[in-house]
């Protein structure tokens, strides 16, 4: 592909406006603009380097120079060569090469292309080759390099090339497409590619990876079940000691093993901070230290107690349809575990853990309570957990999230209804109050609207579980302007 520096030049021009600025004096919108400009230069520089890195990788695989410039420079692989130049890791170099290969894929020329043969082939030359021709043809001509094709709109190559998505987003998308290449037909694979590319422009890298997992599980449930078996066979936990005598614990847990452990540790951590806050004191331990103490207490309890448990009671939240639960290949999700789980794994969890129903409510449970009571019920929290999947903003686990009124109960007449509730972790709840963001609910879908300082157009960002589902992302709702459809609570909005 052709190298172009136009986008990098534009980004660099914005950074040049900062020349001579004292970073400690940057404040507010000026600081926001400065970090956006600086990161844009880094992003565009990596985008420019990606196809060049891919060319280095192709050069190393050639036959002409015994490994090309990589070996000439004294490196054993293109990844090590580029990592040395970056001053980074081999993983970073591999990401750069992968993005470059996605931007400039090696594809054979379409034999039905009407432009093929424009620069060669029978009937397309100048008719030379006679005895008096001053430029006789080369008896051993080199094969003509196929003409590069413009990337298809909506493809990964196009999105990387025009800067719609970041370089790092290429790796999980390419891995997903490669995994499904021999599983689904080309039309289905193309639809998956378009969906993931559209999501990559609006999701964090962590959430994009989760969305890729769900696409793979949905497209190939049988393969996903086999994957569960493979990774469970690789589970491990090792204990050792470092130079200071500290005991080190290194573990790789499959979802079946990790789900109850993570849910329990999260509950202990949340309760420790909540208890300290309610008592008006500061918890001196950080989250990592609380987990160590909780795990040690659990082990001590298990050594000399016949009771089933101790500490804060916690319930494992597994979301799965009834039909999927009875199927070997049905899919569901588990609180705190990013990868989907099959119905078989859900049934294994059900042996020792309570599985909450996916359909909450019914004849005996009222989910919309209006002004009858201030606090949300457990059944309502379950329903909100199914909708939001944890913190609706940052995707923190359900055990970290608290149920909040979108419109304040006392000040703004909010209702204890599902249409007025949202799950938020404490950090995101405070962020809403402090930064001018607003939360909206449109047709049961949670959206977060940034302030003008972040986005002058205030385009809403999708929240909750919906953004990770293997389906098209809905279009952002327009900015509410009519007081009749808007009810405010400080920085909260309910439509």
C-alpha positions as CSV (number, residue, x, y, z in Angstrom):
1,X,0.0,0.0,0.0
2,X,1.1,3.6,-0.6
3,X,2.7,5.4,2.4
4,X,0.9,8.6,3.3
5,X,1.8,11.1,6.0
6,X,-1.1,13.5,5.6
7,X,-2.9,12.4,8.8
8,X,0.4,12.4,10.8
9,X,1.1,15.9,9.5
10,X,-2.3,17.2,10.7
11,X,-1.8,15.6,14.1
12,X,1.7,17.0,14.3
13,X,0.4,20.5,13.5
14,X,-1.9,20.4,16.5
15,X,1.0,19.3,18.7
16,X,3.2,22.1,17.5
17,X,0.7,24.6,19.0
18,X,1.9,23.3,22.4
19,X,5.6,24.2,21.7
20,X,6.9,26.0,24.7
21,X,4.0,25.2,27.0
22,X,4.7,24.3,30.6
23,X,2.9,21.0,31.3
24,X,2.3,21.8,35.0
25,X,0.4,24.9,34.0
26,X,-2.0,23.1,31.7
27,X,-5.5,23.1,33.1
28,X,-9.1,22.2,32.1
29,X,-9.9,22.2,28.4
30,X,-6.3,23.2,27.6
31,X,-5.0,20.0,29.3
32,X,-7.7,17.9,27.6
33,X,-6.8,19.3,24.2
34,X,-3.1,18.7,24.8
35,X,-3.3,15.1,25.8
36,X,-5.7,14.4,22.9
37,X,-3.3,16.0,20.4
38,X,-0.3,14.1,21.9
39,X,-2.0,10.8,21.8
40,X,-3.2,11.4,18.3
41,X,0.4,11.8,17.1
42,X,1.3,8.5,18.8
43,X,-1.7,6.8,17.2
44,X,-1.0,8.2,13.7
45,X,2.7,7.3,13.9
46,X,1.9,3.7,14.8
47,X,-0.7,3.6,12.0
48,X,2.0,4.8,9.6
49,X,4.6,2.3,10.9
50,X,2.2,-0.7,10.8
51,X,2.3,-1.5,7.0
52,X,6.0,-0.8,7.0
53,X,6.5,-3.3,9.8
54,X,4.4,-5.8,7.8
55,X,6.8,-5.2,4.8
56,X,9.8,-6.0,7.1
57,X,8.1,-9.2,8.1
58,X,7.5,-10.1,4.4
59,X,11.1,-9.2,3.6
60,X,12.3,-11.6,6.3
61,X,10.4,-14.4,4.7
62,X,11.9,-13.8,1.3
63,X,14.5,-15.9,-0.5
64,X,16.8,-13.2,-1.8
65,X,18.8,-11.8,1.1
66,X,18.7,-14.7,3.6
67,X,16.3,-13.1,5.9
68,X,16.4,-9.6,4.4
69,X,17.2,-6.5,6.5
70,X,16.3,-8.3,9.7
71,X,19.2,-10.7,9.5
72,X,21.5,-8.0,8.1
73,X,20.7,-5.9,11.2
74,X,21.7,-8.8,13.4
75,X,18.3,-9.9,14.7
76,X,16.7,-13.3,14.6
77,X,13.2,-12.2,13.7
78,X,11.3,-9.1,12.5
79,X,9.5,-8.9,15.9
80,X,12.8,-8.6,17.8
81,X,14.1,-6.1,15.3
82,X,11.1,-3.8,15.5
83,X,10.9,-4.2,19.3
84,X,14.5,-3.0,19.6
85,X,13.7,0.0,17.4
86,X,10.7,0.8,19.5
87,X,12.4,0.2,22.8
88,X,9.3,-1.9,23.6
89,X,8.3,-5.5,23.8
90,X,8.0,-8.3,21.2
91,X,4.2,-8.3,21.8
92,X,4.0,-4.6,20.8
93,X,6.0,-5.3,17.6
94,X,3.8,-8.3,16.8
95,X,0.7,-6.1,17.2
96,X,2.2,-3.6,14.8
97,X,3.0,-6.2,12.2
98,X,-0.4,-7.8,12.5
99,X,-2.1,-4.5,12.0
100,X,0.1,-3.9,8.9
101,X,-0.8,-7.2,7.4
102,X,-4.5,-6.4,8.0
103,X,-4.1,-3.0,6.3
104,X,-2.2,-4.5,3.3
105,X,-3.3,-8.1,2.9
106,X,-1.8,-10.4,0.4
107,X,-4.7,-11.2,-1.9
108,X,-4.5,-12.7,-5.4
109,X,-5.8,-10.6,-8.3
110,X,-9.3,-11.3,-9.3
111,X,-9.2,-13.2,-12.7
112,X,-12.5,-11.4,-13.7
113,X,-11.0,-8.0,-13.1
114,X,-11.4,-6.0,-16.4
115,X,-8.3,-4.0,-15.6
116,X,-6.1,-7.1,-15.4
117,X,-3.5,-7.2,-18.2
118,X,-3.3,-3.4,-18.5
119,X,0.4,-3.6,-17.9
120,X,1.1,-7.0,-19.5
121,X,-0.3,-10.1,-21.1
122,X,-1.2,-11.0,-24.6
123,X,-2.6,-8.1,-26.7
124,X,-1.8,-5.5,-24.0
125,X,1.8,-4.6,-25.0
126,X,3.2,-2.3,-27.6
127,X,3.7,-5.0,-30.2
128,X,7.5,-4.9,-30.0
129,X,9.9,-7.8,-30.0
130,X,10.9,-7.6,-33.7
131,X,14.5,-7.8,-35.0
132,X,14.7,-4.0,-35.2
133,X,13.2,-3.4,-31.8
134,X,15.8,-1.3,-29.7
135,X,14.3,-2.8,-26.5
136,X,13.9,-6.5,-26.9
137,X,11.9,-8.3,-24.3
138,X,13.7,-9.7,-21.2
139,X,14.0,-13.5,-21.7
140,X,13.4,-14.0,-18.0
141,X,10.9,-11.4,-17.0
142,X,9.9,-10.9,-13.3
143,X,6.3,-11.6,-12.5
144,X,4.3,-8.4,-12.3
145,X,3.2,-7.5,-8.8
146,X,-0.6,-7.5,-8.5
147,X,-2.1,-4.0,-8.4
148,X,-3.2,-3.1,-4.8
149,X,-6.9,-3.0,-4.5
150,X,-8.7,-0.2,-2.5
151,X,-10.0,-1.7,0.8
152,X,-13.7,-2.7,0.9
153,X,-15.9,-0.2,2.8
154,X,-16.6,-1.5,6.3
155,X,-13.6,-3.8,6.3
156,X,-10.8,-4.0,8.9
157,X,-8.3,-2.8,6.3
158,X,-10.3,0.3,5.5
159,X,-10.9,1.1,9.2
160,X,-7.2,0.8,10.0
161,X,-6.2,2.8,7.0
162,X,-8.5,5.8,7.5
163,X,-7.9,5.9,11.3
164,X,-11.4,4.9,12.3
165,X,-10.0,2.3,14.7
166,X,-6.7,1.9,16.6
167,X,-3.9,-0.3,15.6
168,X,-4.3,-2.5,18.7
169,X,-7.9,-3.3,17.7
170,X,-6.6,-5.3,14.7
171,X,-5.2,-8.2,16.8
172,X,-8.5,-9.5,18.4
173,X,-10.5,-9.0,15.2
174,X,-7.9,-10.8,13.1
175,X,-7.8,-13.7,15.6
176,X,-11.6,-14.0,15.6
177,X,-11.8,-14.1,11.8
178,X,-9.0,-16.6,11.6
179,X,-10.7,-18.8,14.1
180,X,-14.0,-18.8,12.2
181,X,-12.5,-19.0,8.7
182,X,-13.2,-22.7,8.2
183,X,-16.4,-22.7,10.4
184,X,-18.7,-20.2,8.7
185,X,-19.3,-19.2,5.1
186,X,-17.7,-16.1,3.6
187,X,-20.9,-14.1,3.8
188,X,-21.3,-14.8,7.5
189,X,-17.6,-14.1,8.1
190,X,-18.0,-10.7,6.3
191,X,-21.0,-9.8,8.5
192,X,-18.9,-10.6,11.7
193,X,-16.0,-8.5,10.4
194,X,-18.2,-5.5,9.8
195,X,-19.9,-5.8,13.2
196,X,-16.6,-6.0,15.0
197,X,-15.0,-3.2,13.0
198,X,-18.0,-1.0,13.9
199,X,-17.7,-1.9,17.6
200,X,-14.0,-1.3,17.6
201,X,-14.5,2.4,16.9
202,X,-16.7,2.7,20.0
203,X,-15.4,0.2,22.5
204,X,-12.3,0.0,24.7
205,X,-9.8,-2.7,23.8
206,X,-11.0,-4.8,26.8
207,X,-14.6,-4.7,25.8
208,X,-13.7,-5.3,22.1
209,X,-11.9,-8.5,23.2
210,X,-15.1,-9.6,25.1
211,X,-17.2,-8.8,22.0
212,X,-14.9,-11.0,19.9
213,X,-15.2,-13.9,22.3
214,X,-19.0,-13.7,22.1
215,X,-18.9,-13.6,18.3
216,X,-16.7,-16.8,18.3
217,X,-18.9,-18.6,20.8
218,X,-22.2,-17.6,19.0
219,X,-20.8,-18.6,15.5
220,X,-19.3,-21.9,16.7
221,X,-20.9,-23.2,19.9
222,X,-19.5,-26.7,19.4
223,X,-16.0,-25.3,19.0
224,X,-16.4,-23.1,22.0
225,X,-17.4,-26.1,24.1
226,X,-14.2,-27.9,23.0
227,X,-12.3,-24.7,23.9
228,X,-13.7,-24.8,27.4
229,X,-12.4,-28.4,27.8
230,X,-9.0,-27.5,26.4
231,X,-8.5,-24.5,28.7
232,X,-9.8,-26.4,31.8
233,X,-7.1,-29.1,31.1
234,X,-4.5,-26.3,31.3
235,X,-5.5,-24.9,34.7
236,X,-2.6,-24.5,37.1
237,X,-1.6,-23.0,40.4
238,X,2.0,-22.8,41.6
239,X,3.5,-21.5,44.8
240,X,7.1,-20.3,45.2
241,X,9.3,-17.9,47.1
242,X,11.1,-14.8,45.9
243,X,14.4,-13.3,47.1
244,X,12.7,-11.6,50.1
245,X,11.0,-14.7,51.3
246,X,7.6,-13.6,50.1
247,X,5.5,-16.5,48.9
248,X,4.4,-16.1,45.2
249,X,1.3,-17.5,43.8
250,X,0.9,-17.9,40.1
251,X,-2.4,-19.3,38.7
252,X,-4.2,-19.8,35.4
253,X,-7.9,-20.6,36.1
254,X,-10.5,-21.7,33.7
255,X,-13.9,-19.9,34.0
256,X,-15.5,-22.8,35.9
257,X,-12.8,-22.6,38.6
258,X,-12.5,-18.9,38.6
259,X,-16.1,-17.8,38.7
260,X,-16.9,-18.7,42.4
261,X,-13.5,-17.6,43.6
262,X,-13.7,-14.2,41.9
263,X,-17.2,-13.7,43.0
264,X,-16.3,-14.4,46.6
265,X,-13.1,-12.3,46.6
266,X,-15.0,-9.4,45.0
267,X,-17.7,-9.6,47.7
268,X,-15.1,-9.5,50.5
269,X,-13.3,-6.5,48.9
270,X,-16.5,-4.6,48.4
271,X,-17.7,-5.3,51.9
272,X,-14.4,-4.2,53.4
273,X,-14.5,-0.8,51.7
274,X,-18.2,-0.4,52.4
275,X,-17.8,-1.2,56.1
276,X,-15.0,1.3,56.5
277,X,-17.0,4.0,54.7
278,X,-20.1,3.4,56.9
279,X,-18.0,3.6,60.0
280,X,-16.5,6.9,58.9
281,X,-12.9,5.5,58.8
282,X,-10.4,5.0,56.0
283,X,-9.6,1.4,55.0
284,X,-5.8,1.2,55.3
285,X,-5.5,-1.8,53.0
286,X,-5.7,-1.6,49.3
287,X,-7.8,-4.1,47.2
288,X,-4.9,-6.4,46.6
289,X,-4.1,-6.7,50.3
290,X,-7.8,-7.3,51.2
291,X,-7.9,-10.2,48.7
292,X,-4.8,-11.8,50.3
293,X,-6.4,-11.5,53.8
294,X,-9.7,-12.9,52.5
295,X,-8.0,-15.8,50.8
296,X,-5.9,-16.6,53.9
297,X,-9.0,-16.4,56.2
298,X,-10.9,-18.8,53.8
299,X,-8.0,-21.3,54.0
300,X,-7.8,-21.0,57.8
301,X,-11.5,-21.5,58.0
302,X,-11.4,-24.6,55.8
303,X,-8.6,-26.2,57.9
304,X,-10.7,-26.4,61.1
305,X,-14.4,-25.9,60.4
306,X,-17.3,-28.0,59.2
307,X,-19.5,-25.0,58.4
308,X,-20.2,-24.3,54.7
309,X,-18.6,-20.8,54.7
310,X,-17.9,-17.6,56.5
311,X,-17.8,-13.9,56.0
312,X,-20.0,-12.0,53.6
313,X,-22.5,-14.3,51.8
314,X,-22.4,-14.0,48.0
315,X,-24.4,-15.4,45.1
316,X,-22.9,-16.2,41.7
317,X,-24.9,-14.5,39.0
318,X,-25.2,-16.7,35.8
319,X,-27.3,-15.4,32.9
320,X,-28.6,-18.0,30.5
321,X,-31.8,-18.8,28.8
322,X,-33.8,-21.9,29.9
323,X,-33.4,-23.6,26.6
324,X,-29.7,-22.9,26.5
325,X,-29.3,-24.3,30.0
326,X,-30.7,-27.7,28.9
327,X,-28.5,-27.7,25.7
328,X,-25.0,-28.9,25.6
329,X,-24.1,-26.0,23.3
330,X,-26.3,-23.2,24.6
331,X,-24.5,-20.1,25.7
332,X,-24.7,-17.8,28.7
333,X,-22.5,-15.5,30.8
334,X,-21.2,-15.4,34.3
335,X,-20.6,-12.3,36.5
336,X,-16.9,-11.4,36.5
337,X,-16.0,-13.7,33.6
338,X,-15.5,-12.1,30.2
339,X,-15.8,-15.2,28.1
340,X,-19.2,-16.8,27.4
341,X,-19.9,-20.1,29.1
342,X,-21.8,-23.1,27.6
343,X,-24.9,-24.7,29.1
344,X,-22.7,-27.6,30.2
345,X,-20.4,-25.3,32.3
346,X,-23.5,-23.5,33.7
347,X,-24.9,-26.9,34.9
348,X,-21.5,-27.7,36.5
349,X,-21.6,-24.4,38.4
350,X,-25.1,-25.2,39.5
351,X,-23.9,-28.2,41.5
352,X,-22.4,-25.9,44.3
353,X,-23.7,-22.4,43.5
354,X,-27.2,-20.9,43.2
355,X,-28.0,-19.9,39.7
356,X,-30.3,-16.9,39.6
357,X,-33.1,-17.1,37.0
358,X,-32.6,-15.2,33.7
359,X,-36.2,-14.1,33.7
360,X,-36.9,-12.2,36.8
361,X,-40.3,-11.3,38.2
362,X,-43.6,-13.1,37.6
363,X,-46.9,-13.3,39.3
364,X,-45.3,-13.2,42.8
365,X,-42.7,-10.4,42.1
366,X,-43.4,-6.8,41.2
367,X,-40.4,-5.2,39.5
368,X,-41.8,-1.7,39.0
369,X,-42.6,-0.2,42.4
370,X,-43.1,3.5,41.5
371,X,-42.9,5.7,44.6
372,X,-44.0,2.9,47.0
373,X,-40.5,2.4,48.3
374,X,-37.1,4.0,48.0
375,X,-34.7,1.1,47.7
376,X,-34.6,-1.3,44.8
377,X,-35.5,-4.9,45.7
378,X,-33.3,-7.9,45.1
379,X,-35.5,-9.0,42.2
380,X,-35.1,-5.6,40.6
381,X,-31.4,-5.8,41.0
382,X,-31.4,-9.2,39.3
383,X,-33.3,-7.7,36.4
384,X,-30.9,-4.7,36.2
385,X,-28.0,-7.1,36.3
386,X,-29.3,-8.9,33.3
387,X,-29.7,-5.6,31.4
388,X,-26.5,-3.9,32.4
389,X,-24.2,-6.9,33.0
390,X,-22.4,-5.1,35.9
391,X,-21.4,-1.5,36.0
392,X,-23.2,-0.1,32.9
393,X,-20.3,2.3,32.3
394,X,-17.0,0.6,32.9
395,X,-18.2,-3.1,32.9
396,X,-17.0,-3.8,36.4
397,X,-18.5,-7.0,37.8
398,X,-22.0,-7.1,39.2
399,X,-20.7,-7.6,42.7
400,X,-18.9,-4.2,42.5
401,X,-22.0,-2.4,41.3
402,X,-24.7,-0.6,43.2
403,X,-28.2,0.2,42.1
404,X,-28.8,3.9,41.6
405,X,-31.8,6.1,40.7
406,X,-31.3,8.0,37.4
407,X,-33.6,10.7,38.7
408,X,-32.9,11.4,42.4
409,X,-35.6,9.9,44.7
410,X,-36.0,12.8,47.0
411,X,-34.9,15.9,45.1
412,X,-36.4,15.1,41.6
413,X,-39.2,12.7,42.4
414,X,-37.5,9.6,41.0
415,X,-39.2,6.2,41.0
416,X,-38.0,2.8,42.1
417,X,-38.7,1.4,38.7
418,X,-36.5,-0.5,36.2
419,X,-36.8,2.5,33.8
420,X,-35.3,4.7,36.5
421,X,-32.5,2.4,37.7
422,X,-29.0,1.7,36.5
423,X,-26.1,-0.4,37.9
424,X,-22.9,1.7,38.6
425,X,-19.8,1.0,40.6
426,X,-19.0,3.6,43.2
427,X,-16.2,5.2,41.1
428,X,-18.4,5.6,38.0
429,X,-21.2,7.0,40.2
430,X,-18.9,9.7,41.6
431,X,-17.6,10.3,38.1
432,X,-21.1,11.1,36.9
433,X,-21.6,13.7,39.6
434,X,-18.2,15.3,39.2
435,X,-17.6,15.5,35.5
436,X,-20.8,16.6,33.8
437,X,-21.6,13.3,32.1
438,X,-25.3,12.2,31.9
439,X,-27.0,8.8,31.9
440,X,-30.0,8.2,29.7
441,X,-32.3,5.2,29.1
442,X,-33.9,4.8,25.6
443,X,-36.1,1.8,25.0
444,X,-34.5,-0.2,27.8
445,X,-30.9,0.6,26.5
446,X,-28.5,2.6,28.7
447,X,-26.5,5.5,27.1
448,X,-23.9,7.9,28.6
449,X,-23.7,11.4,27.1
450,X,-20.5,13.3,27.5
451,X,-20.2,17.0,28.3
452,X,-19.3,19.5,25.7
453,X,-15.7,19.7,27.0
454,X,-15.2,16.1,26.0
455,X,-17.3,16.1,22.8
456,X,-18.8,19.3,21.4
457,X,-21.5,17.3,19.6
458,X,-22.3,15.3,22.8
459,X,-22.8,12.0,20.9
460,X,-24.1,9.4,23.4
461,X,-22.0,6.3,24.1
462,X,-23.7,2.9,24.5
463,X,-23.5,1.3,27.9
464,X,-24.5,-1.9,29.5
465,X,-24.5,-5.5,28.2
466,X,-25.9,-4.5,24.8
467,X,-22.6,-3.1,23.5
468,X,-20.9,-6.5,23.8
469,X,-23.7,-8.6,22.2
470,X,-23.0,-10.3,18.8
471,X,-25.3,-8.0,16.9
472,X,-25.3,-4.6,15.3
473,X,-24.8,-1.7,17.7
474,X,-27.8,0.7,17.8
475,X,-27.4,4.3,16.5
476,X,-26.8,6.9,19.2
477,X,-30.0,8.7,20.3
478,X,-30.3,12.4,19.6
479,X,-29.7,14.9,22.3
480,X,-33.0,15.4,24.3
481,X,-34.2,19.0,24.1
482,X,-37.8,18.8,25.1
483,X,-38.5,19.3,28.8
484,X,-41.5,17.0,28.4
485,X,-39.1,14.0,27.7
486,X,-36.4,15.0,30.1
487,X,-36.1,14.8,33.8
488,X,-32.8,15.9,35.4
489,X,-31.0,15.0,38.7
490,X,-27.8,17.0,38.8
491,X,-25.8,15.2,36.1
492,X,-28.4,12.4,35.6
493,X,-30.9,12.4,32.8
494,X,-33.9,10.2,32.4
495,X,-35.9,10.2,29.1
